[in-house]
């Protein structure tokens, strides 16, 4: 017996997602207490040994070729970019007294 199945795949605009995320987390006081207790600058380990760059760099270093020309675009992020982001985070995260209670 054949079944007919239908699916709907919704895709949000990444820019509107980023704006929505910012607006949600910019609320004061924050609706989520975890944003005050978790340091976003620490290195997280997944499966006890993999870091976020380990998991994402294979995709970010080799974006798909341009379908029109076949040429390989430059990497989206490199290991140096991740290191720079991490250093910047540690340099600025809650370094001023008025930022101690900030949610982002």
Backbone bond lengths (Angstrom), bond angles and torsions (degrees), N, CA, C in turn:
res aa  C-N    CA-C-N  psi(-1)  N-CA   C-N-CA  omega(-1)  CA-C   N-CA-C  phi
1 X - - - 1.446 - - 1.526 108.04 -
2 X 1.307 115.88 125.74 1.466 120.84 177.52 1.514 109.35 -85.06
3 X 1.309 114.40 137.54 1.468 119.90 175.48 1.516 108.48 -112.52
4 X 1.278 114.07 140.28 1.458 118.67 174.52 1.522 107.57 -98.34
5 X 1.294 115.76 120.54 1.453 120.54 179.23 1.517 108.59 -118.89
6 X 1.279 114.83 139.37 1.457 120.60 178.16 1.519 108.69 -120.87
7 X 1.318 115.01 147.73 1.463 120.21 178.47 1.525 108.65 -136.15
8 X 1.303 114.28 150.05 1.452 120.79 175.24 1.523 106.69 -120.77
9 X 1.313 116.26 125.86 1.464 121.71 179.64 1.525 107.02 -114.19
10 X 1.309 116.65 112.88 1.461 121.55 179.55 1.520 109.52 -97.77
11 X 1.302 115.96 136.46 1.457 121.55 178.96 1.523 107.85 -126.08
12 X 1.340 115.21 127.89 1.462 119.65 178.16 1.511 110.64 -94.54
13 X 1.303 115.43 149.43 1.448 122.09 175.07 1.536 108.42 -64.58
14 X 1.339 118.60 124.59 1.466 120.28 -178.50 1.528 113.88 -57.98
15 X 1.328 117.43 -34.43 1.466 119.75 179.29 1.520 110.58 -65.18
16 X 1.339 117.76 -45.75 1.463 119.67 -179.86 1.528 110.47 -67.06
17 X 1.333 117.30 -30.90 1.466 119.66 175.48 1.524 110.32 -64.79
18 X 1.331 116.90 -42.50 1.468 121.07 -179.81 1.522 110.64 -64.81
19 X 1.331 117.45 -42.61 1.464 121.28 179.07 1.529 109.95 -64.49
20 X 1.322 116.67 -43.65 1.459 121.06 178.38 1.527 110.79 -61.36
21 X 1.322 116.56 -43.38 1.471 121.36 178.89 1.524 110.29 -61.88
22 X 1.315 117.13 -45.67 1.462 120.73 178.95 1.524 110.70 -60.38
23 X 1.335 116.60 -49.35 1.466 120.27 -178.84 1.526 111.72 -60.39
24 X 1.312 117.06 -40.91 1.465 119.87 179.80 1.525 110.75 -63.44
25 X 1.320 116.53 -47.88 1.461 120.12 -175.80 1.522 113.41 -80.79
26 X 1.328 117.88 -8.71 1.461 121.12 177.15 1.529 111.53 -86.35
27 X 1.320 117.28 -4.00 1.465 119.44 179.91 1.530 110.04 -62.23
28 X 1.316 115.86 142.88 1.459 119.50 177.02 1.521 108.72 -130.22
29 X 1.293 118.41 123.04 1.465 126.46 -2.88 1.529 110.33 -73.40
30 X 1.305 114.69 156.95 1.456 120.07 -178.54 1.532 111.15 -64.36
31 X 1.323 117.93 142.16 1.462 120.03 177.32 1.528 112.52 -76.55
32 X 1.315 118.08 -10.68 1.461 121.51 -178.93 1.521 110.02 -121.98
33 X 1.312 116.20 117.51 1.466 120.38 -177.60 1.520 113.76 -68.76
34 X 1.330 117.84 -24.98 1.464 119.38 -176.68 1.529 112.35 -61.63
35 X 1.332 118.24 -24.70 1.466 118.62 -179.01 1.524 111.95 -67.98
36 X 1.320 116.92 -16.13 1.472 120.05 177.62 1.523 112.00 -94.92
37 X 1.314 117.34 -10.64 1.461 119.59 -174.98 1.519 113.60 -111.98
38 X 1.323 118.19 -13.00 1.462 120.67 -177.91 1.523 109.00 -109.57
39 X 1.310 116.41 127.97 1.459 122.44 179.25 1.534 108.43 -84.62
40 X 1.340 118.51 113.63 1.463 120.00 -177.69 1.526 113.52 -71.48
41 X 1.325 117.51 -8.45 1.458 120.61 -176.56 1.527 113.46 -90.98
42 X 1.312 117.50 -10.86 1.462 118.39 -178.54 1.528 110.13 -75.62
43 X 1.303 116.16 155.13 1.454 121.11 177.43 1.518 108.58 -82.13
44 X 1.326 115.88 122.70 1.461 120.76 177.42 1.520 109.01 -95.50
45 X 1.327 115.71 145.22 1.459 120.65 177.57 1.513 109.49 -114.98
46 X 1.332 115.73 133.72 1.446 123.02 177.37 1.526 107.32 -111.56
47 X 1.307 116.99 139.58 1.473 121.36 -176.56 1.524 110.96 55.92
48 X 1.329 116.33 31.42 1.463 124.84 176.10 1.525 116.10 68.58
49 X 1.338 119.28 -2.37 1.461 117.56 -179.19 1.531 114.59 -150.27
50 X 1.315 119.29 -16.56 1.456 120.46 -177.21 1.524 111.05 -94.64
51 X 1.324 115.79 137.62 1.456 120.98 176.84 1.527 108.86 -98.68
52 X 1.315 115.52 170.47 1.456 119.86 178.39 1.536 111.40 -57.79
53 X 1.339 119.05 -45.92 1.469 118.17 176.09 1.532 112.68 -59.68
54 X 1.334 117.78 -38.16 1.467 120.18 177.84 1.528 111.33 -57.28
55 X 1.321 115.72 -39.61 1.452 120.77 -175.82 1.527 113.15 -79.53
56 X 1.321 117.99 -29.73 1.463 120.16 -173.38 1.530 114.74 -103.93
57 X 1.324 118.14 -24.35 1.461 119.76 -176.07 1.527 114.37 -60.17
58 X 1.329 120.53 -36.21 1.470 117.34 178.61 1.531 112.26 -55.65
59 X 1.304 117.75 -36.33 1.466 121.00 178.81 1.525 111.26 -79.93
60 X 1.330 116.62 -41.63 1.459 120.19 -175.14 1.524 113.22 -73.44
61 X 1.334 116.93 -26.30 1.464 120.27 179.52 1.524 112.05 -78.83
62 X 1.314 116.59 -24.72 1.466 119.80 -175.34 1.522 111.21 -130.72
63 X 1.332 117.32 71.89 1.466 118.35 176.55 1.525 109.51 -63.40
64 X 1.331 117.55 158.86 1.469 119.49 -177.45 1.528 111.63 -62.79
65 X 1.333 116.20 150.41 1.462 119.54 178.73 1.527 111.24 -63.15
66 X 1.308 115.57 154.25 1.456 121.76 176.02 1.528 108.13 -63.37
67 X 1.349 118.50 122.85 1.461 119.69 -176.26 1.531 113.25 -66.06
68 X 1.313 117.89 -23.15 1.467 120.66 -179.18 1.518 113.08 -83.73
69 X 1.332 116.04 -36.49 1.468 118.83 -174.88 1.530 112.83 -111.77
70 X 1.339 116.55 -19.29 1.465 119.37 -176.79 1.513 112.96 79.18
71 X 1.336 117.16 -3.09 1.462 119.68 -178.03 1.532 110.36 -76.55
72 X 1.307 114.05 150.51 1.464 121.25 -179.57 1.527 109.26 -87.60
73 X 1.348 117.68 120.12 1.469 118.89 178.00 1.526 110.97 -72.16
74 X 1.321 116.36 164.39 1.470 118.95 177.87 1.531 110.27 -66.31
75 X 1.323 117.43 159.64 1.470 120.24 178.35 1.523 111.66 -58.44
76 X 1.313 115.81 149.34 1.459 121.15 177.07 1.525 109.19 -74.49
77 X 1.308 117.10 -47.51 1.471 123.68 174.98 1.516 107.96 -139.21
78 X 1.312 116.45 149.14 1.460 122.28 177.52 1.522 109.01 -115.88
79 X 1.331 117.95 168.41 1.468 119.32 175.08 1.528 112.25 -55.64
80 X 1.332 117.34 -37.33 1.471 119.94 178.20 1.526 111.72 -64.21
81 X 1.347 116.35 -35.12 1.462 119.81 177.54 1.526 110.66 -63.99
82 X 1.330 117.35 -43.15 1.459 120.31 177.89 1.520 110.74 -61.51
83 X 1.336 116.62 -42.34 1.463 120.47 179.57 1.519 110.54 -63.41
84 X 1.318 117.12 -40.87 1.458 121.60 178.88 1.533 111.05 -64.32
85 X 1.328 117.15 -43.50 1.466 120.76 177.55 1.526 110.90 -61.32
86 X 1.319 115.96 -42.82 1.457 120.63 179.99 1.527 111.11 -64.49
87 X 1.315 116.86 -43.75 1.466 120.90 179.20 1.518 110.99 -63.85
88 X 1.326 117.04 -42.76 1.462 121.39 179.14 1.519 110.72 -63.33
89 X 1.316 116.38 -40.68 1.468 120.56 178.42 1.523 110.14 -59.85
90 X 1.331 116.69 -50.08 1.469 120.21 -178.17 1.529 111.61 -65.58
91 X 1.318 116.25 -31.67 1.464 120.73 -179.25 1.526 111.73 -68.63
92 X 1.341 117.23 -34.69 1.466 120.18 -172.25 1.518 115.87 -111.15
93 X 1.316 118.76 -20.37 1.470 120.50 -172.05 1.527 111.96 -62.85
94 X 1.315 115.78 114.74 1.467 124.57 176.65 1.529 113.32 50.44
95 X 1.319 115.96 42.92 1.462 119.25 -178.79 1.521 112.73 -88.70
96 X 1.318 117.03 -13.84 1.466 120.64 178.16 1.519 108.47 -110.97
97 X 1.307 115.99 149.69 1.466 119.96 -175.48 1.522 112.57 -57.49
98 X 1.315 117.88 -38.50 1.468 119.01 -178.68 1.533 112.39 -72.72
99 X 1.322 117.04 -12.10 1.460 120.15 177.88 1.530 112.57 -92.19
100 X 1.317 117.59 -6.70 1.470 120.49 -177.31 1.516 113.00 -58.56
101 X 1.330 116.71 -31.28 1.454 120.98 -178.71 1.526 112.77 -105.31
102 X 1.322 116.76 8.27 1.467 119.61 -179.39 1.515 111.10 -68.76
103 X 1.316 115.37 150.68 1.458 119.34 -178.63 1.517 112.40 -99.16
104 X 1.305 117.87 -0.25 1.451 120.03 178.72 1.514 109.92 -151.37
